[in-house]
């Protein structure tokens, strides 16, 4: 029985899946199994997987979204620990080694994660967002209500604690992982490793890039309002959380060239949480909302304000 089960959901990732699996096989830590869940791919993903048939457990399902694939893979895993990896991302060689050491030595920790760097479609390193280099340890429920700082290819969890949950939920797509981390954080402590563990790939067919701004607002609002109900005494941070969420809505509406909607979200953010006015992010987004011609120019690159 392996110590770690690696769960790789995939859907039409023929371009990246080989590099993803090789990044697991090349790990310094070797006591693992790889479970690939093909979520109804219609490209050559299955053909690409044939070269690994002796090294992976392949589960095929009809297209049901990544959340279902992760749950299915975890259900069919045998490891004590579970690590998730999307089929367009890759791991740094000592990722598993570092995380197993944490979970073996710290019984109070139920999830460990770390920094994540970025690569482009061709595997070249690109500038990493600051938010993907920062994290929190301990009881992180309130911090997670502010934003999702756990980048998808980095977490490893204790399987027995996963079994106490309802798993990943499709109604929160594309943020089903964020909602799960919030819910999972109430079961125990998280541990942040202040070193890069993985590469997150930026490309045009990422699921989150295909989602409309209205959908992002709808899902985020549902996710947060459901999460506020999980623990008593959240009223003190509710307004702060919703204020920050509306800054993100503004960002997505700017990307969609819906400038009036972007300005509306800034107004709501300030109304919910007046101190957001002093947030440099609010100031930058306000400027871009009123002068969209500045977008993409120097310090007014939208990425800075996400």
MARLO-911296 format. One line per 5 residues: number of its first residue (from 0); for each residue x negated, y negated, z negated of N, C-alpha, C, O. Coordinates in steps of 0.05 Angstrom, whole numbers. Layout:
# residues N
NUM = X Y Z X Y Z X Y Z X Y Z | ...
***
This chain:
# residues 306
0 = -17 24 0 0 0 0 -18 -25 0 -34 -28 -18 | -15 -42 20 -32 -66 21 -25 -86 0 -3 -87 -11 | -44 -103 -7 -40 -123 -27 -23 -146 -16 -6 -158 -29 | -28 -153 10 -15 -176 23 0 -167 48 -10 -152 64 | 24 -178 50 39 -174 75 40 -201 90 48 -221 78
5 = 31 -200 114 31 -224 131 55 -223 150 58 -205 165 | 73 -244 147 97 -244 163 95 -265 185 91 -289 180 | 97 -255 210 94 -273 233 120 -272 250 123 -253 266 | 138 -291 247 161 -292 264 153 -304 291 136 -322 292 | 163 -294 313 155 -305 339 179 -306 358 196 -288 358
10 = 179 -326 374 199 -328 396 186 -343 419 180 -367 418 | 182 -329 441 171 -340 466 145 -355 461 142 -379 467 | 126 -341 449 100 -353 442 77 -337 456 56 -333 444 | 82 -329 481 61 -314 496 35 -329 498 13 -317 499 | 36 -356 498 13 -372 501 -5 -372 476 -30 -376 478
15 = 7 -368 452 -8 -372 427 -10 -347 410 -28 -346 393 | 7 -327 414 9 -305 395 -17 -289 391 -22 -280 369 | -32 -286 412 -57 -270 410 -77 -284 391 -89 -271 374 | -80 -310 394 -98 -325 377 -89 -325 348 -105 -324 330 | -63 -327 345 -51 -326 318 -58 -300 303 -68 -300 281
20 = -52 -277 317 -57 -251 304 -87 -247 300 -95 -236 279 | -104 -255 318 -133 -252 315 -143 -268 291 -162 -260 278 | -130 -290 285 -139 -306 261 -133 -291 235 -146 -296 215 | -114 -273 236 -108 -256 213 -128 -232 212 -140 -227 191 | -132 -220 234 -151 -197 236 -179 -205 228 -195 -188 219
25 = -186 -230 233 -213 -239 227 -217 -250 198 -237 -262 192 | -197 -246 182 -199 -255 154 -221 -241 139 -227 -217 144 | -234 -255 120 -254 -242 103 -242 -222 84 -254 -203 76 | -216 -227 77 -201 -209 60 -186 -189 78 -172 -198 96 | -189 -163 72 -179 -143 91 -155 -127 82 -144 -111 97
30 = -146 -130 57 -125 -112 46 -98 -124 53 -84 -135 35 | -90 -122 78 -64 -134 86 -51 -117 108 -64 -100 121 | -26 -122 112 -11 -111 134 0 -135 150 5 -156 138 | 4 -132 175 15 -153 192 42 -144 203 44 -123 215 | 63 -159 197 90 -153 207 98 -176 225 102 -199 217
35 = 101 -169 251 110 -188 271 139 -184 276 147 -161 283 | 155 -205 274 184 -203 279 190 -218 304 189 -243 305 | 195 -203 326 202 -216 352 231 -223 352 249 -205 352 | 236 -249 352 264 -259 350 277 -261 377 287 -282 385 | 276 -239 392 290 -239 418 275 -254 440 288 -267 457
40 = 249 -252 441 233 -266 461 242 -258 489 248 -235 494 | 241 -277 508 248 -271 536 224 -276 555 227 -272 579 | 201 -283 544 177 -286 560 160 -261 557 170 -239 553 | 133 -264 559 115 -241 558 104 -236 530 83 -223 528 | 117 -246 510 107 -242 483 103 -213 476 83 -205 465
45 = 123 -196 483 121 -168 477 97 -154 491 84 -137 480 | 92 -163 515 69 -152 530 43 -159 516 25 -143 514 | 41 -184 507 18 -194 493 13 -178 468 -10 -174 459 | 35 -169 455 32 -155 429 23 -126 433 14 -114 413 | 24 -115 457 17 -87 461 -12 -81 453 -18 -59 444
50 = -30 -100 457 -58 -96 449 -62 -93 419 -83 -84 411 | -42 -101 404 -44 -99 374 -27 -77 363 -23 -76 338 | -16 -59 379 4 -40 370 -5 -22 348 11 -13 332 | -31 -17 346 -42 0 324 -48 -17 299 -56 -5 278 | -46 -43 301 -54 -60 279 -31 -76 267 -35 -90 246
55 = -8 -75 279 15 -90 268 39 -72 266 41 -51 279 | 58 -81 250 85 -69 250 103 -88 264 106 -111 256 | 115 -79 286 132 -97 303 161 -91 297 170 -68 298 | 175 -112 290 204 -111 286 217 -128 308 210 -152 311 | 236 -117 322 251 -132 343 279 -138 333 293 -120 323
60 = 288 -162 337 315 -169 330 327 -188 352 311 -200 367 | 353 -189 354 365 -209 372 359 -237 362 354 -241 338 | 359 -256 380 352 -283 372 370 -294 350 394 -297 353 | 358 -298 326 374 -306 303 361 -328 287 370 -334 265 | 340 -340 298 325 -362 285 303 -352 266 304 -329 256
65 = 284 -370 262 260 -363 246 266 -355 217 253 -338 206 | 286 -368 205 293 -362 177 301 -333 174 292 -320 156 | 317 -322 193 325 -294 192 301 -276 197 299 -256 184 | 284 -284 215 260 -268 221 242 -266 197 231 -245 191 | 238 -288 183 221 -287 159 234 -269 138 219 -253 125
70 = 260 -271 134 273 -254 114 271 -225 122 266 -208 105 | 274 -219 147 273 -192 157 245 -180 153 242 -158 145 | 225 -196 160 198 -187 157 191 -182 128 178 -162 121 | 200 -200 110 194 -196 81 208 -172 70 197 -157 54 | 233 -168 79 248 -144 70 234 -118 77 235 -99 62
75 = 220 -118 100 207 -94 109 177 -93 102 162 -76 112 | 169 -111 84 141 -111 76 136 -94 52 155 -87 37 | 111 -87 47 104 -70 24 84 -83 5 77 -71 -15 | 74 -106 12 53 -119 -4 63 -132 -29 87 -137 -32 | 45 -136 -48 51 -150 -73 55 -180 -68 71 -193 -80
80 = 39 -190 -49 41 -218 -41 49 -220 -12 45 -202 4 | 62 -243 -5 72 -247 22 61 -274 32 63 -294 18 | 49 -274 56 39 -298 68 53 -302 95 56 -284 110 | 63 -327 99 77 -333 124 59 -347 144 43 -365 136 | 62 -340 169 47 -353 190 64 -354 216 73 -334 226
85 = 68 -379 225 83 -382 250 65 -374 274 41 -377 272 | 77 -366 296 62 -353 317 49 -373 336 39 -365 357 | 48 -399 329 32 -418 344 10 -430 327 -6 -447 337 | 8 -422 302 -13 -432 284 -35 -412 279 -31 -388 286 | -57 -420 267 -79 -401 261 -90 -406 233 -88 -428 223
90 = -102 -386 222 -114 -387 195 -144 -391 196 -157 -382 215 | -155 -405 177 -184 -406 172 -192 -380 159 -176 -368 144 | -216 -371 164 -224 -343 158 -221 -335 129 -215 -311 124 | -226 -352 110 -225 -344 82 -198 -352 68 -197 -353 44 | -178 -357 84 -152 -365 73 -140 -345 54 -134 -352 31
95 = -138 -320 62 -126 -299 45 -144 -294 20 -133 -291 -2 | -170 -294 24 -188 -289 2 -184 -310 -21 -183 -302 -44 | -182 -335 -14 -179 -356 -34 -152 -354 -48 -150 -358 -72 | -131 -347 -34 -104 -346 -46 -100 -321 -63 -87 -323 -84 | -111 -298 -54 -108 -274 -71 -123 -279 -97 -113 -270 -118
100 = -145 -292 -96 -160 -298 -121 -143 -314 -140 -144 -310 -164 | -129 -334 -130 -111 -350 -147 -89 -334 -159 -85 -335 -183 | -74 -319 -143 -51 -304 -153 -60 -281 -171 -45 -274 -190 | -83 -270 -167 -94 -249 -184 -101 -259 -212 -99 -246 -232 | -111 -284 -212 -122 -295 -237 -103 -313 -252 -107 -319 -276
105 = -82 -322 -239 -63 -341 -252 -35 -329 -251 -20 -333 -231 | -27 -315 -271 -1 -301 -271 23 -319 -271 44 -312 -262 | 19 -344 -279 41 -364 -280 46 -376 -253 67 -388 -249 | 28 -372 -234 31 -384 -207 47 -364 -189 39 -341 -187 | 68 -374 -176 84 -357 -159 80 -364 -129 89 -349 -112
110 = 68 -387 -124 62 -395 -96 36 -412 -96 33 -429 -113 | 19 -405 -77 -5 -421 -73 -6 -430 -44 0 -414 -26 | -15 -454 -40 -17 -465 -13 -40 -484 -12 -54 -488 -32 | -46 -497 11 -69 -514 13 -67 -534 35 -46 -538 47 | -90 -547 40 -91 -567 61 -88 -553 88 -93 -529 91
115 = -80 -569 108 -77 -558 135 -87 -579 155 -79 -602 154 | -103 -570 174 -114 -587 195 -96 -584 220 -78 -567 220 | -101 -600 240 -85 -599 264 -102 -592 289 -125 -600 291 | -89 -578 307 -100 -573 333 -79 -579 355 -55 -581 349 | -88 -583 379 -69 -588 401 -62 -562 415 -70 -541 407
120 = -49 -565 437 -40 -542 453 -63 -524 462 -60 -500 466 | -86 -537 467 -110 -523 477 -128 -513 454 -150 -502 460 | -120 -516 429 -136 -507 406 -157 -526 398 -174 -519 381 | -157 -551 408 -177 -571 401 -168 -586 376 -144 -592 373 | -187 -591 358 -180 -606 334 -171 -634 340 -184 -648 356
125 = -150 -643 327 -140 -670 330 -137 -683 302 -139 -669 282 | -131 -708 301 -129 -722 276 -107 -710 259 -85 -704 268 | -113 -705 234 -95 -693 215 -79 -714 200 -91 -734 191 | -53 -710 196 -37 -729 180 -45 -727 151 -50 -705 140 | -47 -750 138 -55 -750 110 -37 -733 92 -46 -721 73
130 = -11 -732 99 8 -717 83 1 -687 83 10 -673 65 | -14 -678 103 -21 -649 105 -46 -643 90 -56 -620 90 | -58 -663 77 -82 -659 61 -77 -663 31 -95 -660 15 | -52 -669 24 -46 -675 -4 -25 -656 -14 -8 -646 1 | -27 -649 -40 -8 -631 -52 -7 -634 -82 -21 -650 -93
135 = 10 -618 -94 14 -619 -123 13 -590 -135 20 -571 -121 | 4 -588 -159 4 -563 -174 22 -564 -198 28 -586 -208 | 31 -541 -207 48 -540 -231 77 -538 -223 84 -525 -204 | 94 -551 -239 123 -551 -233 129 -574 -214 128 -598 -222 | 134 -568 -189 134 -588 -168 162 -594 -156 164 -606 -135
140 = 183 -586 -170 210 -590 -160 215 -619 -153 224 -625 -131 | 209 -638 -171 215 -666 -167 198 -677 -144 207 -693 -128 | 173 -669 -142 156 -678 -120 166 -669 -94 165 -683 -74 | 177 -644 -93 188 -634 -68 213 -648 -59 220 -648 -35 | 227 -660 -78 251 -675 -71 243 -701 -55 260 -712 -41
145 = 219 -709 -58 209 -733 -44 202 -727 -15 209 -742 3 | 189 -704 -11 181 -696 16 171 -667 15 164 -657 -6 | 169 -655 38 158 -628 40 128 -630 45 119 -638 67 | 112 -624 25 83 -626 28 70 -599 31 45 -596 31 | 86 -578 34 76 -551 38 77 -545 68 99 -540 79
150 = 54 -544 81 53 -540 110 57 -510 116 44 -494 103 | 73 -504 135 84 -477 139 63 -454 141 69 -432 132 | 39 -458 153 21 -435 154 4 -431 129 -13 -413 130 | 8 -446 108 -10 -443 85 1 -428 61 -16 -418 46 | 27 -426 55 35 -413 30 32 -383 29 36 -369 48
155 = 26 -374 5 27 -345 -2 43 -343 -28 39 -359 -47 | 62 -324 -29 80 -322 -52 79 -294 -64 70 -275 -51 | 90 -292 -88 94 -266 -101 121 -254 -90 141 -267 -92 | 119 -230 -79 143 -219 -67 165 -214 -88 189 -217 -81 | 158 -206 -112 179 -200 -131 195 -224 -138 219 -222 -146
160 = 183 -248 -136 199 -272 -141 216 -279 -116 238 -290 -119 | 206 -274 -92 222 -278 -68 248 -261 -70 269 -270 -62 | 246 -237 -81 269 -219 -83 290 -230 -102 313 -220 -103 | 283 -249 -118 303 -262 -137 319 -284 -123 337 -295 -135 | 312 -290 -98 325 -312 -84 342 -301 -61 344 -277 -56
165 = 356 -319 -48 372 -313 -24 356 -316 1 367 -314 23 | 330 -320 -1 313 -323 22 316 -349 36 328 -368 26 | 306 -350 61 309 -374 78 337 -376 89 348 -356 97 | 348 -400 90 376 -404 98 378 -418 125 366 -440 128 | 393 -407 143 394 -418 170 409 -445 171 404 -461 190
170 = 425 -451 152 440 -477 153 422 -501 150 430 -524 154 | 397 -496 141 379 -518 137 358 -521 159 340 -537 157 | 361 -506 180 342 -508 203 344 -536 215 366 -546 218 | 321 -550 220 294 -539 222 278 -542 196 254 -538 196 | 291 -548 174 277 -552 148 283 -530 128 283 -535 104
175 = 288 -506 139 295 -484 120 272 -477 102 276 -467 80 | 247 -482 111 224 -476 93 223 -496 70 218 -488 47 | 228 -522 75 228 -542 55 249 -536 33 244 -537 9 | 274 -529 42 295 -522 23 287 -498 6 292 -498 -18 | 274 -478 19 266 -455 4 245 -461 -17 247 -452 -39
180 = 225 -478 -9 205 -485 -29 217 -499 -53 209 -494 -76 | 236 -517 -48 249 -531 -70 263 -511 -89 259 -511 -113 | 278 -492 -78 292 -472 -94 273 -454 -108 277 -447 -131 | 252 -446 -94 232 -428 -105 216 -441 -127 208 -427 -146 | 212 -467 -126 196 -481 -146 209 -480 -174 195 -484 -194
185 = 234 -474 -176 247 -473 -202 242 -446 -216 249 -443 -239 | 229 -427 -202 223 -401 -213 195 -399 -226 190 -381 -241 | 178 -419 -220 151 -417 -231 133 -439 -220 143 -458 -207 | 107 -437 -226 88 -458 -219 76 -453 -191 73 -430 -183 | 70 -475 -177 55 -474 -152 26 -483 -157 20 -497 -176
190 = 9 -474 -139 -20 -482 -141 -30 -492 -114 -28 -478 -94 | -40 -517 -114 -50 -529 -90 -80 -525 -88 -95 -532 -107 | -90 -514 -66 -118 -511 -61 -127 -534 -44 -118 -538 -22 | -145 -550 -55 -153 -575 -43 -175 -571 -21 -195 -585 -20 | -170 -551 -4 -187 -545 18 -170 -535 41 -149 -523 37
195 = -179 -539 66 -164 -530 89 -162 -500 90 -181 -485 86 | -138 -490 96 -132 -461 98 -123 -453 125 -124 -430 132 | -113 -472 141 -101 -465 167 -102 -488 186 -108 -511 179 | -95 -482 211 -91 -502 232 -63 -502 241 -52 -481 249 | -50 -525 241 -23 -528 250 -23 -539 278 -36 -560 283
200 = -10 -525 297 -12 -533 325 10 -553 333 33 -548 328 | 1 -574 345 20 -594 356 23 -589 386 4 -590 401 | 48 -584 394 53 -580 423 82 -587 429 99 -590 412 | 88 -588 455 114 -599 464 137 -581 458 160 -590 458 | 133 -555 454 155 -536 450 160 -529 420 174 -510 415
205 = 147 -544 402 153 -539 374 182 -544 368 195 -561 379 | 193 -527 350 222 -529 345 230 -556 334 251 -566 342 | 214 -568 316 222 -593 304 221 -616 325 236 -635 322 | 205 -614 346 203 -635 366 228 -634 385 233 -653 399 | 242 -612 384 265 -609 402 291 -616 388 313 -614 399
210 = 289 -625 363 313 -631 347 320 -661 349 301 -678 348 | 345 -668 352 353 -696 354 352 -709 327 355 -696 306 | 349 -736 327 347 -751 302 372 -748 285 371 -746 261 | 395 -747 298 421 -743 283 421 -717 268 431 -715 246 | 411 -696 281 410 -670 268 391 -670 244 397 -658 224
215 = 368 -683 247 349 -685 225 361 -700 202 358 -691 179 | 376 -721 207 389 -736 185 410 -718 172 412 -717 147 | 426 -704 188 447 -687 177 436 -665 159 446 -660 137 | 415 -651 169 404 -628 154 390 -638 129 393 -626 108 | 375 -659 131 360 -670 108 380 -678 86 375 -672 63
220 = 401 -692 94 421 -701 74 434 -677 60 438 -677 36 | 441 -657 76 453 -632 64 433 -619 45 441 -611 23 | 409 -616 54 388 -603 39 383 -616 12 383 -603 -9 | 381 -643 13 375 -658 -12 399 -657 -31 396 -652 -55 | 423 -661 -20 447 -661 -38 451 -634 -50 460 -633 -73
225 = 446 -613 -36 448 -586 -48 426 -582 -69 430 -569 -89 | 402 -592 -63 379 -588 -82 383 -604 -108 373 -595 -129 | 396 -627 -106 400 -642 -131 417 -627 -151 415 -631 -175 | 433 -608 -141 451 -593 -158 438 -569 -172 450 -557 -189 | 413 -564 -164 400 -540 -174 390 -543 -203 386 -524 -217
230 = 387 -568 -211 375 -574 -238 388 -598 -250 392 -618 -236 | 395 -597 -275 407 -620 -288 386 -642 -292 362 -636 -295 | 396 -666 -293 378 -689 -299 363 -700 -275 342 -712 -278 | 374 -695 -251 360 -706 -227 370 -734 -219 359 -745 -200 | 389 -745 -234 400 -771 -226 378 -792 -225 379 -811 -209
235 = 358 -790 -243 337 -810 -244 320 -811 -219 308 -832 -213 | 318 -789 -204 301 -789 -181 317 -787 -155 306 -788 -133 | 343 -785 -157 360 -782 -134 358 -806 -115 354 -802 -91 | 360 -830 -126 359 -854 -109 332 -857 -96 330 -864 -72 | 311 -851 -110 284 -852 -99 281 -832 -76 270 -839 -55
240 = 291 -808 -80 290 -788 -59 305 -796 -34 295 -793 -12 | 330 -806 -38 346 -813 -15 335 -838 -1 338 -841 23 | 323 -856 -17 310 -879 -5 288 -871 14 286 -881 36 | 271 -853 5 248 -843 21 259 -828 45 248 -830 67 | 280 -813 42 292 -798 64 301 -816 86 298 -810 110
245 = 313 -839 79 322 -858 99 299 -871 114 302 -879 137 | 276 -873 101 252 -882 116 245 -862 138 238 -869 160 | 247 -836 131 242 -815 152 263 -816 174 256 -812 197 | 288 -821 167 309 -823 187 302 -846 206 305 -844 231 | 293 -869 195 285 -891 211 263 -883 231 264 -890 255
250 = 243 -868 222 221 -859 239 232 -843 262 225 -848 285 | 250 -824 257 261 -806 278 278 -822 298 278 -816 322 | 293 -842 288 309 -858 306 291 -876 323 298 -882 346 | 269 -885 313 250 -900 329 239 -883 351 236 -892 374 | 232 -857 344 222 -839 365 243 -835 387 236 -831 410
255 = 268 -836 379 290 -832 399 298 -858 412 317 -859 428 | 284 -880 407 290 -907 418 317 -917 410 330 -932 425 | 327 -908 387 352 -918 376 346 -939 355 347 -933 331 | 340 -963 364 329 -983 346 349 -994 326 342 -1001 303 | 374 -997 334 394 -1007 316 399 -986 294 403 -994 270
260 = 400 -961 301 403 -940 280 379 -940 261 382 -936 237 | 355 -945 272 331 -946 255 333 -969 235 327 -965 212 | 342 -992 244 345 -1015 226 367 -1009 205 364 -1017 182 | 388 -995 213 409 -988 195 398 -970 172 406 -974 149 | 381 -951 179 370 -933 158 351 -948 139 350 -942 115
265 = 337 -968 149 320 -984 131 337 -1000 112 330 -1003 88 | 359 -1011 121 378 -1026 104 389 -1007 82 391 -1015 59 | 396 -983 90 407 -964 71 386 -957 50 391 -955 26 | 361 -952 59 339 -945 41 335 -967 20 332 -961 -4 | 336 -992 29 332 -1014 10 356 -1017 -9 352 -1024 -32
270 = 380 -1011 1 404 -1013 -16 404 -991 -37 412 -996 -60 | 395 -967 -30 395 -945 -49 373 -949 -70 377 -944 -94 | 350 -957 -60 326 -959 -78 311 -985 -71 293 -985 -55 | 319 -1008 -83 308 -1034 -76 278 -1036 -77 266 -1051 -61 | 265 -1020 -94 235 -1022 -95 222 -1012 -70 198 -1017 -66
275 = 237 -999 -52 225 -989 -28 216 -1012 -10 199 -1009 8 | 227 -1036 -15 219 -1060 0 189 -1065 -3 176 -1076 15 | 177 -1057 -25 148 -1061 -30 131 -1038 -20 106 -1039 -22 | 144 -1018 -8 130 -996 4 118 -1004 31 133 -1012 48 | 92 -1000 35 80 -1007 61 93 -993 84 94 -1003 106
280 = 103 -969 79 116 -954 100 142 -968 109 147 -970 132 | 157 -978 89 181 -993 96 174 -1018 112 187 -1024 132 | 153 -1032 104 145 -1057 118 138 -1051 147 145 -1065 165 | 122 -1029 150 114 -1022 177 137 -1014 195 139 -1022 218 | 155 -997 184 178 -988 200 197 -1012 206 208 -1013 227
285 = 199 -1030 187 216 -1054 192 205 -1070 215 220 -1080 232 | 179 -1074 216 166 -1089 238 171 -1075 265 178 -1088 284 | 167 -1048 265 170 -1033 290 200 -1033 299 205 -1033 323 | 218 -1033 280 247 -1032 287 255 -1059 300 272 -1059 318 | 243 -1081 291 250 -1107 302 233 -1114 327 241 -1130 343
290 = 210 -1102 329 192 -1108 351 182 -1081 363 158 -1075 361 | 199 -1066 376 192 -1039 385 170 -1039 406 157 -1018 410 | 164 -1062 418 143 -1063 438 115 -1058 425 96 -1053 439 | 114 -1060 398 89 -1056 384 83 -1026 380 60 -1019 374 | 103 -1009 384 99 -980 379 77 -969 397 76 -974 421
295 = 59 -955 384 37 -942 399 12 -959 401 -7 -951 414 | 13 -983 390 -10 -1001 393 -25 -1004 367 -15 -1015 348 | -49 -992 366 -66 -995 343 -53 -986 317 -44 -963 315 | -53 -1004 298 -42 -998 271 -12 -993 272 -1 -984 252 | 1 -998 295 29 -994 296 37 -967 309 59 -963 318
300 = 18 -949 310 24 -921 318 44 -910 299 40 -910 275 | 66 -899 310 88 -889 293 79 -868 273 90 -866 252 | 59 -852 281 51 -829 264 43 -839 236 46 -824 217 | 33 -863 234 24 -874 208 47 -876 189 43 -877 165 | 71 -878 199 94 -885 182 113 -860 178 134 -863 166
305 = 104 -837 187 120 -813 183 114 -800 156 126 -780 149
***
